[in-house]
Amino acid sequence: MCGIIGYVGADQVVPVVLDGLRRLEYRGYDSAGMAVIGDDGIRILRAAGKLRNLEQRAYHEPLYGTTGVGHTRWATHGAPTEANAHPQVDGRGEIAVVHNGILENYAALRRELLDDGVELASDTDTELIAQLLGRETGCLAERVLRVLPRLQGQYAVVTVRSAEPDTVVAFRQGPPLVIGIGRGENLVASDVTAILHRTREVVYLDNGEVAVVRADRVELLDAAGGPVERPPETLDWDAGRVEKGGYRHFMLKEIFEQPDAIRNTVRAHLDAERSGVIVDGLGIPADRLDRLRRIHLVACGTSWHSCLVGKFILERLTGLPTEVDYASEYRYREPLLGDDLLVVGVTQSGETADTLSAMELAAAGGALLATVCNVRGSSSWRLATARMLTQAGPEIGVASTKAFTTQLVALTVLALALRRARGLADRLDEQLVRELQRLPLAVEEVLRTDRALYRRGTEILSEATDSLYLGRGILYPIALEGALKLKEISYLHAEGYPAGEMKHGPIALVTDGFPVVAVATATATRDKLLGNLMEVRARGATVLAVAEPEADDVAEIAELVLPVPTVHPLLQPVVAVVPLQLLAYNVAVELGHDVDQPRNLAKSVTVE
Ligand code: F6R
């Protein structure tokens, strides 16, 4: 969703804000803007469209000042026009507000302000916050504390006031805000990628809190205005990891980072010496382990696909019945909760609104809460009792890649940990630990595949308007993920299906030359899958397959085989997804799309 940056310090604020927004643009890119407090009050610059439009305006209309805020927008209320871009200001133009989230009492507040004769300049809910702050008296922090109870919904807000040129005030309920503690300067941002290059000392703002940020100090207040003490944390990410590092796109860089990301995730959770899982690291209390009878996995999008794979792994290794839910459905479906249940929120960002709400619901119902998450200190991280960090490092490309494969690894480790805790460990565990340690090499092998094969695959997919992705068993979620990747960045329609279901409908789509992408590595159901592929071939489909190079039976059916090495069946999803990521990437590049910032999408979905 929207990206936010605020700065107060000694440097000119415009370059700091633009630099921060460039690093945040992956969160939303419909429009952008900034407010700077200069000698003559607040000056605002806004532009519809991508950040480069704002950069051009800033070049032609320079602003000077050392305090300010910036915003890159993913539209919720109002079209992505300049008038609806943030910052929004109060009636007198003295208070500027940037906001990520949605005010649920938007209509009531808007009516109230209009009835009071306030002239509104935009369709946004954000302007309402600015107007409410403008109608209060006192310093900005006092105004914020009085307006807070009037706001319903989810918001992360950063605001400045011309009469207080050395202060930035931030508050949140839902979407995240992090404060970066610098030397002689402090920053506020919607996520750490915007500030990592200036400081690694951060304080996360909690829901309901207000931060009063000045160049030399940061005060945290609770919603009643009482002081809150929270020491800064030091981030272990370094700034170089949010650069493209010579790659054309972040997505490609992140695909190629997968061997290291997997290696780091495996190392973080496995004790190689004892070839065992570090159970303690998961933080599951022993008494809860004894009571554990069921598992629910909740997530959205790509993370939901990793849960679908996780179900196979968890049930196979722990014997615990495991259900998978879209977080957006779980939170409203009245699931059967209880203290015999482990609920795992799987989320790259740790900030996805639906996943957090599903987790909160589960905790309120007595379940033990765990998270598999890529961002230490994020909301899901702080919500959960048991935590597994995926060590993917910052993921900037909107289409998730390395977060997905490390989630698969983390869920496997979680399954091994639970298996061990339940006294089930045997030789299979040792074998899986060895295989997990070998996995980065297998992914490296996939990444070395002859480019010519991908060129052929790209040609086939980019000339079609629709395609079908098929898989069976533990590989069927990989078919879903492959189709999602293609849809997201190439805007071509693709449907993922369990191959056995194909005859019950989707086969009607198949005509001459219709592309069918099959995830056909060697599992117990490969023969069944091959039968399904024969059926689509008989109707003229062009079959592309992911399979081991020695699988002659697949090569006989497929027009093209994207090869992957043999790994343990439970780990095949990790290697099998990589060719599908590369295929989607190549098709999107071929079609000339903006791979890292696809149409209508945003990296972190912090509203429902
Ligand atoms: C797809 C993608 C999204 C996310 C989803 C959940 O490539 O990135 O589908 O997986 O929005 O996000 P997280 O994992 O941050 O909860």
Boltz pocket constraint, residues with backbone or C-beta under 6 A from the ligand:
constraints:
  - pocket:
      binder: B
      contacts: [[A, 300], [A, 301], [A, 302], [A, 303], [A, 304], [A, 346], [A, 347], [A, 348], [A, 349], [A, 350], [A, 351], [A, 352], [A, 355], [A, 398], [A, 399], [A, 400], [A, 401], [A, 488], [A, 602], [A, 603], [A, 604], [A, 605]]
      max_distance: 6.0
